[in-house]
Amino acid sequence: MNNSKIWLVVNPSLGVPLLLGTVAVSSFAVHYAIVTQTPWLADYYEGAANAAPAPLVVAAPAPAAEAPAPEAVVTEAAA
């Protein structure tokens, strides 16, 4: 373990709860920020995500390419 000597300085009965508490507090802070800063989340929880989606606009297909002119086609010349 790379940082195993930390437990010679910090008692594990203090360090482990401190580490887990820090992880829990930072996780709570991130989740709170997501819930309060995203405007779509409340609508999603209320079921607004079930609304009909916008109609899909499909582009017209491109016109077919024309075959090259016969004089533009290179063939093997008879030697």
C-alpha positions as semicolon CSV with decimal commas, in nm:
position;residue;x (nm);y (nm);z (nm)
1;M;0,000;0,000;0,000
2;N;0,145;0,333;-0,105
3;N;0,025;0,541;0,191
4;S;0,035;0,277;0,461
5;K;0,255;0,484;0,694
6;I;-0,022;0,740;0,741
7;W;-0,169;0,510;1,006
8;L;0,147;0,556;1,213
9;V;0,059;0,927;1,242
10;V;-0,323;0,916;1,242
11;N;-0,506;0,665;1,458
12;P;-0,734;0,447;1,239
13;S;-1,022;0,496;1,483
14;L;-1,008;0,866;1,391
15;G;-0,888;0,845;1,028
16;V;-1,138;0,595;0,888
17;P;-1,451;0,778;1,012
18;L;-1,297;1,108;0,902
19;L;-1,232;0,970;0,552
20;L;-1,578;0,818;0,518
21;G;-1,741;1,133;0,655
22;T;-1,554;1,346;0,402
23;V;-1,668;1,120;0,118
24;A;-2,029;1,134;0,241
25;V;-2,030;1,515;0,277
26;S;-1,877;1,572;-0,068
27;S;-2,119;1,324;-0,226
28;F;-2,413;1,501;-0,063
29;A;-2,282;1,837;-0,186
30;V;-2,254;1,714;-0,545
31;H;-2,603;1,563;-0,542
32;Y;-2,751;1,876;-0,385
33;A;-2,589;2,091;-0,653
34;I;-2,728;1,869;-0,928
35;V;-3,079;1,876;-0,783
36;T;-3,084;2,253;-0,731
37;Q;-2,902;2,363;-1,048
38;T;-3,070;2,152;-1,318
39;P;-3,401;2,300;-1,435
40;W;-3,517;1,982;-1,612
41;L;-3,492;1,754;-1,308
42;A;-3,812;1,874;-1,139
43;D;-4,006;1,830;-1,464
44;Y;-3,862;1,482;-1,502
45;Y;-3,969;1,384;-1,151
46;E;-4,318;1,521;-1,215
47;G;-4,355;1,306;-1,524
48;A;-4,311;1,571;-1,791
49;A;-4,063;1,343;-1,966
50;N;-4,363;1,138;-2,086
51;A;-4,479;1,426;-2,307
52;A;-4,490;1,361;-2,680
53;P;-4,155;1,418;-2,844
54;A;-4,114;1,679;-3,113
55;P;-4,179;1,551;-3,466
56;L;-3,874;1,420;-3,643
57;V;-3,775;1,620;-3,951
58;V;-3,628;1,399;-4,219
59;A;-3,420;1,556;-4,494
60;A;-3,500;1,474;-4,855
61;P;-3,264;1,222;-5,011
62;A;-2,987;1,356;-5,230
63;P;-3,036;1,321;-5,605
64;A;-2,869;1,022;-5,766
65;A;-2,530;1,086;-5,922
66;E;-2,513;1,072;-6,299
67;A;-2,287;0,823;-6,474
68;P;-1,969;0,973;-6,622
69;A;-1,968;1,060;-6,989
70;P;-1,831;0,781;-7,214
71;E;-1,534;0,995;-7,323
72;A;-1,436;1,049;-6,959
73;V;-1,398;0,678;-6,890
74;V;-1,037;0,563;-6,922
75;T;-0,990;0,222;-7,079
76;E;-0,680;0,027;-7,169
77;A;-0,552;0,146;-7,502
78;A;-0,469;-0,120;-7,756
79;A;-0,097;-0,126;-7,813
